[in-house]
Amino acid sequence: MDKESFIQSRASRFVAAAVLTGAAFLAFRTPGGLYAQGVIENPAKPRAANAGRVVTPKEVLVISDESASDYYFKWPRGLATGPAGSLFVIDQDQLMQFGPDGRFLRNLFKKGQGPGEMAFVGGCVFSDENIIVQASSPYKLLWFDNQGVYEKEIPIRSDAGSIMNALFFRAGHVYLHAWSFPRGGAGSGIVDIPHHIFDMPESGGELRTLASFPTKSYTITSESGGGGMFSITSFRSAAFRGKDLVISHTAEYLLKIYDPAADKILKEFRRAYERVKAEPLTEEQKKGGLIIDGKHYGPPENKYESDIPGVLTRGGEIWAVTSTRDKAKGALIDVFDGGGVYQDAFYLNLGEAALQSIGNPGSCCLDGDLLWVIERNEDETVVIKKYRVEK
């Protein structure tokens, strides 16, 4: 299995990472100019008088691969909206573009290592004129015009040995996220995993390391050099106002607005939140996990769910997808403004398959009041649905 591959549990509470060889462990780098006023504390209740209402999105269209000859869905991921509301979807040997009406437009993936070719897609971001694809093996950025015509590419030179994906484009710079499996002596335990933000100029040159945001994972390293891990907390991010990132990386409720151009945290904020107890692991989950040097390692039991499993943005709004769920109402979404003030909250009433994707990066994306969601049904068939959210 190559270093980009990893095993994602259906439980969505943990991720089991497969063996990574030769990966470098990068040190943490704190952003410069930390927000001097400290963390903004919000009360448990938002300002909106009708907070806590149930919002049921309207289904607009469904994209299926049934009877499709130009594309297929195996493990779709990396949903992103691009020019004129089009949707981009990454899958095995595919980078699919669909129109806002769900019509298949093109596959930008061309397997190989030459110009315009790629072995693995890590992300897709956009400028006004271009579709920018981050690929790996080798790492590089490829530019296509809005009609999918290849224009140029630049190599990403880095000895980090990281798993990398593109976040967004701003003023001639592509900002990327990467993390590495920690290397060290044999053993197991809970460790901090640095998640780095990188800056890659469109003009080329060296990759510049910016801030680091730690998550916690239970890792196993063997004397033979093999290893694996179960994520306890996760890095979540969303582009905000075309220039910043909203980031969640802790188990407890905390959001940060980070300006990568200035390498500075602008705001840190949270609200009083009653944590959700984690469901006990099932026998099937306990039997799963990793086999390293012939020994079985199961996932750890977590006392609580991560408070914010997902982050979305819409205009000047930040949507924190919380761990609070109600079978009849759906998932609780907290809404903050750019100043970190808790303005609103509502339950997003969707089916179980859609709710599984709401807290999973790349399995959903928000474009104004339009929400795209990957839905995997019990029979393992996959569709992508577009909803209109009128809150």
N, C-alpha and C positions, 0 to 999 in steps of 0.2 A: 504493500500500500504506500503511495507517495505521501509526501509531507503535507500536501494540501487536503488530503482526505481525512475525514473524521466521522465518528459514529455519533449520530444524534438520537438520543432516546426519545420515544414518543411521550414520555412522562413530562417533558418540557421543564422539569425541575432541575435537571442536571444534564451535562453533556459529557460523554465519555470520549476522550481524545485518544486516537490510536497512536502507535509508537512513532516518535519523531526522532530521527537520527541526525546528529551534527548540528542541531539548532543552538544558536548562541543565546545566552541569558543576558538581556540588556538591563542595565541599572535604571532605577526610577529617575525621572527628571521632573522636578516640580515646575509648573508654569511660573514665569516671571510676573511680578506685580499682582500678587494675589489680592482678591477683592478685600480692601482694607476694612470695610464696615462689618465683616463677618457674615454669618449665615442669617438670612432673613427668615424669621419665624412667623408662620401663619397659623391661625386657629384651625380647629377641626372642621368648622363650617365655612363655606365660601360666601362671598358677598351676594350672589344672585338669590333673589327671593324664591325662585322656583327650582333651586338646586335639588338634586336627587330624583328628578323626573326620569321617566323611561323614554328613550329615543329609539324608535324602530326604523332603521335605514330601509330605503326602498330599493329593491333589486332592479338594476337598469339593464344589465346584459350578462351573459355567461359565455365564457370561452372554453371550449372543450376540444380534445384532440380526436374525438370520435369521428370517424370518416375523413380525418385530415390526412393529406398525403405529404404536405410540406414541413410538418413539425410533429413532435410528440411530447407528452409530459411524462417524465419519469420521476425526477425529484426537482421540480421547478423551485427557484429561489431568486433572490436578488431583484424583487420587483422594484421598478423605478419608472417614474413618469418623465417623459422628455418633451421634445418639440410638439407643439400643438396638441397636447394631451395624449400623445401616443404612449403605449406601455411597452417596457422592455423586460424580458424574462430570461434568466439564465437557466440552462439545464445541461445535461450531458451532451457535449459537442454542439451546443446551440447557444446563440444569443439572439433571441427572437424579438422582433418588433411588431406590435399590433397597433392598428389605428384606434382612435377613441371610440369607434363603432365596433371594435373587437375583430376587425378584419385583419388577417395575417398579411404583413407587408414584406418582410424579408428576414433572413437569417444572416447575421453579420459574421458568424463563426466560420473560420476557414482553418482547419487543423494543420499545424506545422510550426516551424520556428523561423520561417522566412518573413520578409516584409508583408504586412497585412495578415499574417497568420498567427495563431495562438494555440497553446496546448490546454490552457485552463483560464477561465474568466473569473476575476476576483471582484469586479464591480464595473459599473457603467455610470458616468456622470456627464454633464452637459454644459456647453457654453451656448451663446446665442446662435452660433453658426455651426457648431460641431457636436458630434457624439464622441465621447472620449472613453475608450475601453481600457481598463487595467487588466493585463494578462500576466501569467507567470509561466515559468519553465521555458524560456527565461522571463524574468520580470521586465515588463515594458508597458508603455502607454501608447495606444494607437488612436489616431484621429481619423474620423469619418465625417463627411458632410451630412447634412440632414436628409439626404437621399440615400445614404449608406455607401457612398463612394469613398474608398480608402484614399487618404491624403498623405499621411506621414506617421512616423512613430519615433519615440525616443526610449533608450534603455533606462531602466531604474537600477542604478549601481548601488548595491548594499550588501554588506557581509553579515547582516543581522540573522539570516536564516529563518526569517519570520513568516508567519501566515498573514498575508496582507490583503486589504481591500480598499478601493477608492471610496471616499466620502462625498466630496463635492469639489467644484471648480469655482475659483474666484480670482478675477483680475490677473490672469496669466499664470495662476498657480493651481496645481492639483493637490488636494490634501488627502492623505491616506491614513489608514489605521492598521496597526500590525501588533501581533503578540507572538511570543516565543515560549516553547516548552522549557521549563527550568532544567538546567543540567547541573549535576553535582554527584555526591556520593550515593551509594545505594541506600534505600530506605523509603519511608512513606510518611505523610503528614500533611497538614494544612499549610499552604504557603501563599504568599502574595505573587500574583502574576501581573507584570507591568503591561499595560496596553498603551502603546505609543501613538502619537500623532506625528506624521511626517509631512514635509513640504517639498513638493517637486515642481520646479519652474518649468513652464511650457518650453522655454528656450533650451532646456537640457541642463546637464551638470550633475552635481552630487545631491543626493537626497539629504535634506536637513532634518535632524531630529528636533521635535518640539516637546510638548508636555507628555507626561506619563500619568495614567490613571489606573490604580491597582484594583484587581479583583482577587477573590480568594478561591483557591481550588485545593482539593485533596489529590496529591500527586504520589505516584509510585515510580521509583527508579531502581532498576535491578543492577547487580554487579556486571551483568553482561552488556550493559549499555542500553537496554530496552526501557521503556517506561510508558506511562499513560496517566490520565487524570480525569477527575470528575469535577466539573465546575460547581462551585457553591454559590458564587455571585457572578453576574455577567456584565459585560460592557454594552451599554445601549447608547445610541446617539441618533440625532436627527438634525439636518441642516435647518437653520433658522434665519429668516430675513435675508437670505442670500449671502450672508457673510459670517455667521457664527454657527457654533454647534451647541445643541443642548445635550448634556451627557448625564447618564446615571450609571454608577459603577459600584454602588454599595448595596448591602442587603437591606439596610434601613433606608427610610424615606429621605432622599436628598437629590436635588437637581442642581446642575451647574450650567451656566452659559459661558462658553469659552470662545474667545476670538483668536483663531489660529494665526492670522496675519500679525497680530501684536503679541502672540503667545501669552495671553492673559486671561484669567478668569474674571469675567465682568460681574457675575452675580452667583451667589449660592443661596438656595432657598429650600424650604421644606414646609410641611404642615403637620400638625398633630394628627397621628394616624394610629389606629388600633391594628396591630399586626395580625396577620392571618396564620393560624397554625397549619403546618404542613401535614398532608395526609401521610400516614405510615406507608412505607414501601410495601408493595404487594410481593407475594412469593415469587412471581415471575420476574419482578424487578430485582429482587435479591439474587436470583439465580443468574441474572444477566451481568453485564459489566465487562471486566477485562481478564484475559488470561495472559500472564507475564511469566516467562520461564516455567511454564507448567503449573503456576499457582493462580487460583481464582481470587479476584478482588472485586467485591461488590460496592455499589454506591453507598455513601454515608447517609445516615438518617439526619434530616434537617428539622430543627424545632419549628422554624417559621418559613413561610414562603418569602421570596424577595418582594419587598413592598412595591417596587416599580418594575414589572417584567418587560414593559415596552414604552417607547417614547415616540410621539408623532407631533408634527407641527402644521399649523394652518394659518398663513398670514402672520399676524402678530400674536397668535395663540400658541401655547405649549400644552399639549395633551399628554398627561401622565396616565398610562394604562396601569391601573393598580391591580393588586392581587385580590381585591375584594370582588367576589362573584356571588350572584344570586341566581338560582335555577330559573326563576320566573322572569327576572329583570335583565340579566346579562352581566357584563363587566362594567365596573365603576370607572369612569374617566374623570380625572381631575383636570381643570382648565386654569392655567396661569397666564398672566400677561408677561411682556418682556421685562417688566420690573420685578418679577418674582412674586407678584401678588396673586393670591388664590381667589379667582373670580367666580368660578362656576364648577358644577359637578353634575354628571348625568350618567345613567346606565345605558350602555350600548347593547341593545337587544338583538343579538344575532344567534344563529344556530351554533351548536357545539363545535362543528368543524371550523367555522369561521372564528370563533372565540379562541380556539387553539392557536390560530395564526396571528391574532392581534398582538400577543405578547412575544412573538417570535420574529426577530429581525429579518428582513428580506421577504417575509411571507405576507406582508401587507404594505401598502403605501397610501398616503393621503395626498390628494391633489385638490385643494380647495374643499368643496363639499362632496367630492367624489372619493370613495374608498375602494381600492382594489384589494382583493383578498384571495389567497390560495386556499382551497378547501379540499382536503383529502377525506373521502368517504370511507365507511366501514368496509366496503368491498375493494378498497385501495384505488379506486378510480379518482382522478384528480381533475378539478375544474378551477378556473379563475373567474371570480365574480366581481362585478362592478356595482357598487351601491351608492346611492345618494343619501348623505347624512344631513338632515335638516333639524338642527337642534334648537 
